[in-house]
């Protein structure tokens, strides 16, 4: 079975950087096209993921 993307970004810094780049691009595009509520939801989800990964990093 393939790894879930969350598992990949938790251990692969290159994948994590690319994931963050794509998320920020999506949020920016949503804002530019007037999808503010969706942009906020994506921004909150990204923040949550970053917080989770930061918590995991404490145990390296």
C-alpha positions as CSV (number, residue, x, y, z in Angstrom):
1,X,0.0,0.0,0.0
2,X,1.3,3.5,-0.9
3,X,2.1,6.0,1.8
4,X,-0.5,8.7,2.5
5,X,0.8,12.1,1.4
6,X,0.8,13.3,5.1
7,X,3.2,10.5,5.9
8,X,5.4,11.5,3.1
9,X,5.6,15.2,4.0
10,X,6.3,14.3,7.6
11,X,9.6,12.6,6.7
12,X,10.6,14.1,3.3
13,X,11.7,17.7,3.5
14,X,11.8,18.2,-0.3
15,X,8.2,16.9,-0.5
16,X,7.1,19.1,2.4
17,X,8.6,22.2,0.8
18,X,6.8,21.4,-2.5
19,X,3.5,20.7,-0.6
20,X,3.7,24.1,1.2
21,X,4.5,25.9,-2.1
22,X,1.5,24.3,-3.8
23,X,-0.8,25.0,-0.9
24,X,0.2,28.7,-0.8
25,X,-0.3,29.0,-4.5
26,X,-3.8,27.5,-4.2
27,X,-4.7,29.9,-1.4
28,X,-3.4,32.8,-3.4
29,X,-5.5,31.8,-6.4
30,X,-8.6,31.3,-4.4
31,X,-8.2,34.8,-2.9
32,X,-7.6,36.3,-6.3
33,X,-10.7,34.8,-7.7
34,X,-12.9,35.8,-4.8
35,X,-13.2,32.5,-3.1
36,X,-12.4,34.0,0.3
37,X,-14.1,31.5,2.5
38,X,-12.4,28.6,0.7
39,X,-9.0,30.4,1.0
40,X,-9.5,30.8,4.7
41,X,-10.4,27.1,5.1
42,X,-7.2,26.1,3.1
43,X,-5.1,28.5,5.1
44,X,-6.4,27.1,8.4
45,X,-5.8,23.5,7.2
46,X,-2.2,24.4,6.2
47,X,-1.6,26.0,9.6
48,X,-2.9,22.9,11.3
49,X,-0.6,20.6,9.2
50,X,2.4,22.9,9.9
51,X,1.6,22.8,13.7
52,X,1.3,19.0,13.6
53,X,4.6,18.6,11.8
54,X,6.3,21.1,14.2
55,X,5.0,19.0,17.1
56,X,6.5,15.8,15.5
57,X,9.8,17.6,14.9
58,X,10.2,18.1,18.7
59,X,10.8,14.3,18.9
60,X,13.6,14.1,16.4
